Amino acid sequence: MNNELQQAYQNLSLNDKRNALSNEIIIISELINNINQKLNIPHQVQVRNYDVNQDINLSENDLLTYTYEDIYNIKRELLSIFNNLD
């Protein structure tokens, strides 16, 4: 990540930072799902979509729990892909 992008992220509000993180996780999950589709693997990783209007009052604990679950699911799906490649 270059300094300019990092500074732009730092300048976001907390709610917008949460949303940006959620968007990155969603993009990663879509990439994994595209790989699964190309490899004919029936799994699909599903992650939460942070809603800037509805989720603004989520506690940091809840947000971290949801993010951890999403990352765990992504890791599990990547392991599945690697197992199918062997």
VENCOR-V58196 format. One record per helix or strand of 2 or more residues. SS is the DSSP state (@ for helix, = for strand). FROM is the first residue (numbers start at 1). TO is the last residue. If there is no record, write none. Layout:
SS,FROM,TO / SS,FROM,TO
This chain:
@,3,10 / @,14,38 / @,60,85
